[in-house]
Amino acid sequence: MTTTSSKIENAQLDQDERKQGDTLPFVLDTSDTSITTTPITVARTKRTPGITRSSFNHVLSVIPPLVLGALFLLAWYTVTLNGRINALILPGPGVVFASLLQGFVSGLYWVHILATVEESLLGFLLAVVIALPMGYGIAKSRFIAHTFQPYLAAGQAIPAIILAPFLFIWLGSGLQSVIVVCTLVVLFPMVVNTILGLRIIERELLEAARLEGAHGWSLLAHIEFPLALPSIIAAVRTSLTLSITGALVGEFFCSPDKGLGALVLIAMNQYNMAFMFATVIILAVLAAVYYTMTWLLVKLAEMVY
């Protein structure tokens, strides 16, 4: 009887040790009538500071474009070295960056950058106001879809550079004509992505939401819009960068004395390739800034939804 009770007692002690794991401060020895304690040394791992996986991936995402840019500059410098290529065709990087610096110091670029930014952002915002309701209506109503889709397809088939002279004649030169051209350039991809984002939502999910009492605005705000948001954000990222192209097209025809497009025209008429290259570099940097803004918008959407 004593042996049986001893085994039961040992089994209970083993079970308690498994539950406590490495936090047990001592081991119970039941081989004797007295209980002895044997200290246990628990080895704890210490975290050493180092490069985490996320920071390492961030470094890897930054290095390749920097290396590619350095190789591009090196090839550009090598090709234009010692006047092997006429500067009227391809100026050297030193001449281009000198022209760029001179334009910023004189204040010439700042005025035209602000003009292009204003035109592109206003045209983009106007496209958002039109595209999102139109995309929702086309996705939800066959009547609206049959009414507007042929005109959307026809408008996309006609390049904005063809429509710009008509707008110049109808609206005159100035800001409003450039804004309309910019809106036409970015409108179609935003409408299409909005329609796609709404149509890929599963019908069973919408029916379940309606059974729970979601209708109208509540269904749109809590179900449809969050699920369509990835497609809408993709459209916004594309359209915001594309708005610069729309602003340039509008400036070529409707505002030849204002904006970065006007500077490109002036440089072309003067055969000033260094000035033209410098303006193109500003346009590239501006597009990169716009794209970074959309990345921040993605992070904001992730925080909200």
C-alpha positions as CSV (number, residue, x, y, z in Angstrom):
1,M,0.0,0.0,0.0
2,T,2.9,2.3,0.8
3,T,4.5,1.5,-2.5
4,T,1.3,2.3,-4.4
5,S,0.8,5.6,-2.7
6,S,4.4,6.5,-3.3
7,K,4.0,5.9,-7.1
8,I,0.8,8.0,-7.2
9,E,2.6,10.7,-5.3
10,N,5.6,10.6,-7.8
11,A,3.2,10.7,-10.7
12,Q,1.5,13.8,-9.3
13,L,4.8,15.5,-8.8
14,D,5.9,14.8,-12.3
15,Q,2.7,16.2,-13.7
16,D,3.2,19.4,-11.6
17,E,6.8,19.7,-12.9
18,R,5.6,19.5,-16.5
19,K,3.0,22.3,-15.9
20,Q,5.5,24.6,-14.3
21,G,8.2,24.0,-16.9
22,D,11.4,25.9,-16.5
23,T,9.9,28.3,-13.9
24,L,10.1,25.6,-11.2
25,P,12.7,26.9,-8.7
26,F,13.6,23.5,-7.3
27,V,13.2,19.7,-7.8
28,L,11.4,17.6,-5.3
29,D,13.2,14.4,-4.4
30,T,10.8,11.8,-3.0
31,S,13.2,8.9,-2.7
32,D,13.6,9.7,1.0
33,T,11.0,10.6,3.6
34,S,12.5,14.1,3.8
35,I,12.1,16.5,1.0
36,T,15.2,18.0,-0.4
37,T,15.5,20.9,-2.8
38,T,18.0,20.9,-5.7
39,P,18.4,24.4,-7.4
40,I,17.9,24.4,-11.1
41,T,19.8,26.8,-13.3
42,V,17.5,28.1,-16.0
43,A,19.3,29.3,-19.1
44,R,17.7,32.4,-20.6
45,T,18.5,33.6,-24.0
46,K,19.4,37.3,-24.3
47,R,18.5,39.2,-27.4
48,T,21.4,40.9,-28.9
49,P,20.9,44.1,-30.9
50,G,21.2,43.6,-34.7
51,I,19.7,44.1,-38.0
52,T,16.1,42.7,-38.1
53,R,14.6,41.1,-41.1
54,S,12.4,44.0,-41.9
55,S,15.2,46.5,-41.8
56,F,17.4,44.2,-43.9
57,N,14.6,43.9,-46.5
58,H,14.3,47.7,-46.5
59,V,18.0,48.1,-47.2
60,L,17.7,45.6,-50.0
61,S,14.8,47.5,-51.5
62,V,16.8,50.8,-51.5
63,I,20.2,49.6,-52.8
64,P,19.2,48.3,-56.3
65,P,17.7,51.6,-57.5
66,L,20.7,53.5,-56.2
67,V,23.1,51.1,-57.9
68,L,21.1,51.4,-61.2
69,G,21.1,55.2,-61.0
70,A,24.9,55.2,-60.3
71,L,25.5,53.0,-63.3
72,F,23.2,55.2,-65.5
73,L,25.1,58.3,-64.5
74,L,28.5,56.6,-65.1
75,A,27.3,55.4,-68.6
76,W,26.0,58.9,-69.3
77,Y,29.3,60.5,-68.3
78,T,31.3,58.0,-70.2
79,V,29.4,58.5,-73.4
80,T,29.6,62.3,-73.3
81,L,33.2,62.4,-72.3
82,N,35.6,64.3,-74.5
83,G,32.8,65.5,-76.8
84,R,32.2,62.2,-78.4
85,I,28.5,63.1,-78.8
86,N,27.4,66.5,-79.8
87,A,26.1,68.5,-76.8
88,L,23.1,69.6,-78.9
89,I,22.0,66.0,-78.9
90,L,23.1,64.7,-75.5
91,P,24.8,67.1,-73.0
92,G,27.0,65.8,-70.2
93,P,25.6,65.3,-66.7
94,G,27.8,68.2,-65.4
95,V,26.2,70.7,-67.8
96,V,22.7,69.5,-67.0
97,F,23.1,69.7,-63.3
98,A,24.7,73.1,-63.6
99,S,21.6,74.3,-65.6
100,L,19.4,72.6,-62.9
101,L,21.2,74.5,-60.1
102,Q,21.1,77.8,-61.9
103,G,17.3,77.4,-62.5
104,F,16.7,76.8,-58.8
105,V,19.0,79.6,-57.7
106,S,17.3,82.1,-60.0
107,G,13.8,81.0,-58.8
108,L,12.7,80.1,-62.4
109,Y,11.9,76.5,-61.6
110,W,9.9,77.2,-58.4
111,V,7.2,79.2,-60.1
112,H,6.6,76.6,-62.8
113,I,6.8,73.7,-60.4
114,L,4.1,75.2,-58.3
115,A,2.0,75.8,-61.4
116,T,2.3,72.2,-62.6
117,V,1.6,70.8,-59.1
118,E,-1.5,73.0,-58.8
119,E,-2.8,71.9,-62.2
120,S,-2.1,68.2,-61.7
121,L,-3.6,68.0,-58.2
122,L,-6.8,70.0,-59.1
123,G,-7.3,67.8,-62.2
124,F,-6.7,64.7,-60.1
125,L,-9.2,65.7,-57.4
126,L,-11.8,66.6,-60.0
127,A,-11.3,63.1,-61.5
128,V,-11.7,61.5,-58.1
129,V,-15.0,63.4,-57.5
130,I,-16.3,62.2,-60.9
131,A,-14.8,58.7,-61.1
132,L,-15.8,57.2,-57.8
133,P,-19.5,57.9,-58.0
134,M,-19.5,57.0,-61.7
135,G,-17.7,53.7,-61.1
136,Y,-20.1,52.9,-58.3
137,G,-23.1,53.6,-60.4
138,I,-21.8,51.6,-63.4
139,A,-21.0,48.6,-61.1
140,K,-24.4,48.6,-59.4
141,S,-26.8,49.6,-62.3
142,R,-27.0,48.0,-65.7
143,F,-28.8,51.1,-67.0
144,I,-26.0,53.4,-66.0
145,A,-23.5,51.0,-67.3
146,H,-25.1,50.8,-70.7
147,T,-25.5,54.6,-70.8
148,F,-21.9,55.6,-69.9
149,Q,-19.6,52.7,-70.8
150,P,-19.6,53.4,-74.6
151,Y,-18.6,57.0,-74.1
152,L,-15.9,56.0,-71.6
153,A,-14.4,53.6,-74.1
154,A,-14.6,56.2,-76.9
155,G,-13.1,58.9,-74.7
156,Q,-10.2,56.5,-73.8
157,A,-9.6,55.7,-77.4
158,I,-9.1,59.4,-78.3
159,P,-5.8,60.7,-77.0
160,A,-5.8,63.7,-74.8
161,I,-3.4,65.4,-77.1
162,I,-6.1,65.4,-79.7
163,L,-8.8,66.8,-77.3
164,A,-6.5,69.6,-76.0
165,P,-6.8,71.9,-79.0
166,F,-10.6,71.7,-78.8
167,L,-10.5,72.6,-75.2
168,F,-8.2,75.5,-76.0
169,I,-10.7,76.8,-78.5
170,W,-13.7,76.3,-76.3
171,L,-12.3,77.3,-72.9
172,G,-9.4,79.4,-73.9
173,S,-5.9,79.3,-72.4
174,G,-5.3,79.1,-68.7
175,L,-5.8,77.0,-65.7
176,Q,-9.3,75.7,-66.3
177,S,-8.3,74.2,-69.7
178,V,-5.3,72.4,-68.3
179,I,-7.4,71.0,-65.4
180,V,-9.9,69.5,-67.8
181,V,-7.2,67.9,-69.9
182,C,-5.6,66.5,-66.8
183,T,-9.0,65.1,-65.6
184,L,-9.6,63.4,-68.9
185,V,-6.3,61.7,-68.7
186,V,-6.7,60.2,-65.3
187,L,-10.5,59.6,-65.3
188,F,-10.7,56.3,-67.2
189,P,-8.3,54.2,-65.2
190,M,-9.9,55.3,-61.9
191,V,-13.4,54.5,-63.1
192,V,-12.3,51.1,-64.4
193,N,-10.5,50.1,-61.2
194,T,-13.5,51.3,-59.1
195,I,-15.9,49.1,-61.1
196,L,-13.5,46.1,-60.9
197,G,-13.1,46.5,-57.1
198,L,-16.9,46.6,-56.6
199,R,-17.7,43.7,-58.9
200,I,-15.3,41.2,-57.4
201,I,-17.0,41.4,-54.0
202,E,-18.7,38.1,-53.4
203,R,-22.5,38.2,-53.7
204,E,-23.0,35.9,-50.7
205,L,-21.1,38.3,-48.5
206,L,-23.4,41.2,-49.6
207,E,-26.5,39.1,-49.0
208,A,-25.3,38.2,-45.5
209,A,-24.7,41.8,-44.7
210,R,-28.2,42.7,-45.9
211,L,-29.6,40.0,-43.6
212,E,-27.8,41.7,-40.8
213,G,-29.6,44.9,-41.6
214,A,-26.9,46.7,-43.8
215,H,-28.5,48.7,-46.5
216,G,-27.6,51.8,-48.6
217,W,-25.0,53.9,-47.0
218,S,-24.2,51.5,-44.2
219,L,-23.6,48.7,-46.7
220,L,-21.4,51.0,-48.8
221,A,-19.4,52.4,-45.9
222,H,-18.8,49.2,-43.9
223,I,-18.8,46.4,-46.5
224,E,-18.4,47.5,-50.1
225,F,-16.0,50.4,-49.8
226,P,-13.5,48.6,-47.5
227,L,-13.5,45.5,-49.8
228,A,-13.1,47.6,-52.9
229,L,-10.4,49.8,-51.3
230,P,-7.4,47.9,-52.7
231,S,-8.5,48.4,-56.2
232,I,-9.4,52.0,-55.6
233,I,-6.1,52.7,-54.0
234,A,-4.3,51.1,-57.0
235,A,-6.3,53.5,-59.2
236,V,-5.4,56.5,-57.1
237,R,-1.7,55.6,-57.2
238,T,-1.7,55.3,-60.9
239,S,-3.8,58.3,-61.6
240,L,-2.0,60.7,-59.3
241,T,1.3,60.0,-61.1
242,L,-0.5,60.1,-64.4
243,S,-1.9,63.5,-63.5
244,I,1.6,65.0,-64.2
245,T,1.3,63.8,-67.8
246,G,-2.1,65.3,-68.1
247,A,-0.9,68.6,-66.8
248,L,2.0,68.6,-69.3
249,V,-0.3,67.9,-72.2
250,G,-2.6,70.7,-71.1
251,E,0.4,73.1,-70.8
252,F,1.6,72.3,-74.3
253,F,-1.6,73.5,-75.8
254,C,-3.5,75.5,-73.3
255,S,-0.9,77.2,-71.2
256,P,2.3,77.6,-73.2
257,D,3.8,80.3,-70.8
258,K,3.3,78.5,-67.4
259,G,4.3,75.2,-65.9
260,L,7.1,72.7,-66.5
261,G,5.5,71.9,-69.9
262,A,6.1,75.5,-70.9
263,L,9.7,75.2,-69.9
264,V,10.1,72.1,-72.1
265,L,8.7,74.0,-75.1
266,I,11.0,77.0,-74.4
267,A,14.0,74.7,-74.2
268,M,13.1,72.9,-77.4
269,N,12.6,76.2,-79.3
270,Q,16.0,77.4,-78.1
271,Y,17.8,74.1,-78.7
272,N,18.9,74.2,-75.1
273,M,19.2,70.5,-74.4
274,A,20.8,71.0,-71.0
275,F,17.8,73.0,-69.9
276,M,15.4,70.4,-71.3
277,F,17.2,67.6,-69.5
278,A,17.1,69.5,-66.2
279,T,13.4,70.0,-66.6
280,V,12.8,66.4,-67.3
281,I,14.8,65.5,-64.1
282,I,12.5,67.7,-62.1
283,L,9.5,66.0,-63.7
284,A,10.9,62.6,-62.7
285,V,11.5,63.7,-59.1
286,L,8.0,65.2,-58.9
287,A,6.5,61.9,-60.1
288,A,8.6,60.1,-57.4
289,V,7.2,62.5,-54.8
290,Y,3.7,61.8,-55.9
291,Y,4.2,58.1,-55.8
292,T,5.6,58.4,-52.2
293,M,2.5,60.3,-51.3
294,T,0.3,57.4,-52.5
295,W,2.4,55.0,-50.4
296,L,1.6,57.1,-47.3
297,L,-2.1,56.9,-48.4
298,V,-1.8,53.1,-48.4
299,K,-0.4,53.1,-44.9
300,L,-3.2,55.4,-43.7
301,A,-5.8,53.1,-45.2
302,E,-4.2,50.1,-43.5
303,M,-4.4,51.9,-40.2
304,V,-8.1,52.9,-40.6
305,Y,-9.3,49.6,-42.1
